[in-house]
Amino acid sequence: MNPHLFVYGTLLSSAGHPMGARLGREARLIGEASIEGRLYSLGRYPGLVDVVDRESRVHGEVFVLNSPTVSLAWLDAYERISSNNAHNDYERCERKVLLMSGQELTVWVYLYRASVRGLPTVPQGRWSGRHG
């Protein structure tokens, strides 16, 4: 199973969130990266949406999970992903990110699936926790 995870919101190492601290204990931070997409403010947390636009990038971090099966199970629960796919606001998908070194890497990322109509975008695709 792919052990790499891209995070862009409350799970960032700098966010100060308890779940980010848990991730830090169960994974090793590889470093900063970016992914093609657009970031929307959902209030206290963001949502990343796929877009076909090389100019739209979301910035975050890549972790390598020590035990992907264990960590992805609680991460799915944190993102409220259930077996009833029709009611999930997020979906865990594999996508390519660009590391600061210029290397591409395939990672897991949580994409927002609900409507973003009327939601503000996050400036420069960088979540600071002060949006919304």
NORDA-V621278 format. One record per pair of residues at least 12 apart in sequence whose C-alpha atoms are under 10 Angstrom apart, sorted by sequence separation. I is the first residue (numbers start at 1). GAP is how many residues later the second one is. If there is no record, write none. Layout:
<<I	GAP> <I	GAP>>
This chain:
<<11	12> <12	12> <36	12> <37	12> <38	12> <39	12> <79	12> <94	12> <95	12> <96	12> <97	12> <120	12> <7	13> <11	13> <35	13> <36	13> <37	13> <38	13> <79	13> <94	13> <95	13> <96	13> <119	13> <36	14> <37	14> <38	14> <76	14> <93	14> <94	14> <95	14> <35	15> <36	15> <37	15> <38	15> <76	15> <92	15> <93	15> <94	15> <95	15> <13	16> <36	16> <37	16> <76	16> <92	16> <93	16> <94	16> <95	16> <12	17> <36	17> <37	17> <38	17> <39	17> <75	17> <91	17> <92	17> <93	17> <94	17> <13	18> <36	18> <37	18> <38	18> <39	18> <91	18> <92	18> <93	18> <35	19> <36	19> <37	19> <38	19> <39	19> <90	19> <91	19> <92	19> <12	20> <36	20> <37	20> <38	20> <39	20> <72	20> <90	20> <91	20> <92	20> <35	21> <36	21> <37	21> <38	21> <89	21> <90	21> <91	21> <5	22> <34	22> <35	22> <36	22> <37	22> <89	22> <90	22> <91	22> <4	23> <6	23> <34	23> <35	23> <36	23> <89	23> <90	23> <3	24> <4	24> <5	24> <6	24> <8	24> <33	24> <34	24> <35	24> <88	24> <89	24> <90	24> <4	25> <5	25> <6	25> <7	25> <8	25> <33	25> <34	25> <35	25> <88	25> <89	25> <4	26> <6	26> <7	26> <8	26> <33	26> <34	26> <35	26> <87	26> <88	26> <89	26> <6	27> <7	27> <8	27> <32	27> <33	27> <34	27> <87	27> <6	28> <32	28> <33	28> <34	28> <6	29> <31	29> <32	29> <33	29> <81	29> <9	30> <31	30> <32	30> <8	31> <30	31> <31	31> <32	31> <79	31> <9	32> <29	32> <30	32> <31	32> <79	32> <29	33> <30	33> <31	33> <79	33> <10	34> <11	34> <28	34> <29	34> <30	34> <76	34> <9	35> <10	35> <27	35> <28	35> <29	35> <62	35> <75	35> <9	36> <10	36> <27	36> <28	36> <29	36> <61	36> <62	36> <72	36> <8	37> <9	37> <26	37> <27	37> <28	37> <60	37> <62	37> <8	38> <9	38> <26	38> <27	38> <28	38> <59	38> <61	38> <8	39> <9	39> <24	39> <26	39> <27	39> <58	39> <59	39> <60	39> <61	39> <8	40> <23	40> <24	40> <25	40> <26	40> <27	40> <57	40> <59	40> <7	41> <23	41> <24	41> <25	41> <26	41> <27	41> <49	41> <57	41> <23	42> <26	42> <47	42> <48	42> <23	43> <47	43> <62	43> <64	43> <26	44> <27	44> <63	44> <26	45> <50	45> <62	45> <63	45> <62	46> <13	47> <62	47> <12	48> <13	48> <23	48> <11	49> <12	49> <22	49> <8	50> <9	50> <11	50> <12	50> <13	50> <7	51> <8	51> <9	51> <12	51> <23	51> <7	52> <8	52> <9	52> <23	52> <6	53> <7	53> <8	53> <6	54> <7	54> <8	54> <6	55> <7	55> <19	55> <5	56> <6	56> <7	56> <19	56> <5	57> <6	57> <4	58> <5	58> <6	58> <4	59> <5	59> <19	59> <36	59> <3	60> <4	60> <5	60> <35	60> <36	60> <3	61> <4	61> <35	61> <36	61> <48	61> <49	61> <50	61> <2	62> <3	62> <4	62> <34	62> <35	62> <36	62> <48	62> <49	62> <50	62> <2	63> <3	63> <5	63> <34	63> <35	63> <47	63> <48	63> <49	63> <50	63> <3	64> <4	64> <11	64> <33	64> <34	64> <35	64> <47	64> <48	64> <49	64> <58	64> <3	65> <32	65> <33	65> <34	65> <47	65> <48	65> <49	65> <58	65> <59	65> <60	65> <1	66> <2	66> <3	66> <32	66> <33	66> <34	66> <46	66> <47	66> <49	66> <58	66> <59	66> <60	66> <1	67> <2	67> <5	67> <32	67> <33	67> <47	67> <49	67> <57	67> <58	67> <59	67> <60	67> <1	68> <3	68> <31	68> <32	68> <33	68> <48	68> <56	68> <57	68> <58	68> <59	68> <3	69> <30	69> <31	69> <32	69> <33	69> <35	69> <47	69> <56	69> <57	69> <58	69> <31	70> <33	70> <34	70> <33	71> <33	72> <39	72> <40	72> <39	73> <48	73> <35	74> <37	74> <42	74> <47	74> <48	74> <41	75> <46	75> <47	75> <40	76> <43	76> <46	76> <39	77> <40	77> <42	77> <43	77> <48	77> <40	78> <41	78> <42	78> <40	79> <41	79> <42	79> <46	79> <39	80> <40	80> <41	80> <42	80> <46	80> <47	80> <39	81> <40	81> <41	81> <46	81> <39	82> <40	82> <41	82> <45	82> <46	82> <38	83> <39	83> <40	83> <45	83> <46	83> <38	84> <39	84> <45	84> <38	85> <39	85> <40	85> <44	85> <45	85> <46	85> <38	86> <39	86> <41	86> <43	86> <44	86> <45	86> <46	86> <5	87> <38	87> <39	87> <40	87> <43	87> <44	87> <45	87> <6	88> <37	88> <38	88> <39	88> <41	88> <43	88> <44	88> <5	89> <6	89> <36	89> <41	89> <42	89> <43	89> <4	90> <5	90> <6	90> <35	90> <41	90> <42	90> <6	91> <34	91> <40	91> <41	91> <2	92> <5	92> <34	92> <40	92> <6	99> <5	100> <6	100> <7	100> <4	101> <5	101> <6	101> <7	101> <8	101> <4	102> <5	102> <6	102> <7	102> <8	102> <3	103> <4	103> <5	103> <6	103> <7	103> <2	104> <3	104> <4	104> <5	104> <6	104> <2	105> <3	105> <4	105> <5	105> <2	106> <15	112> <15	113> <16	113> <14	114> <15	114> <12	115> <14	115> <12	116> <8	117> <9	117> <10	117> <8	118> <9	118> <10	118> <8	119> <9	119> <10	119> <8	120> <9	120>>
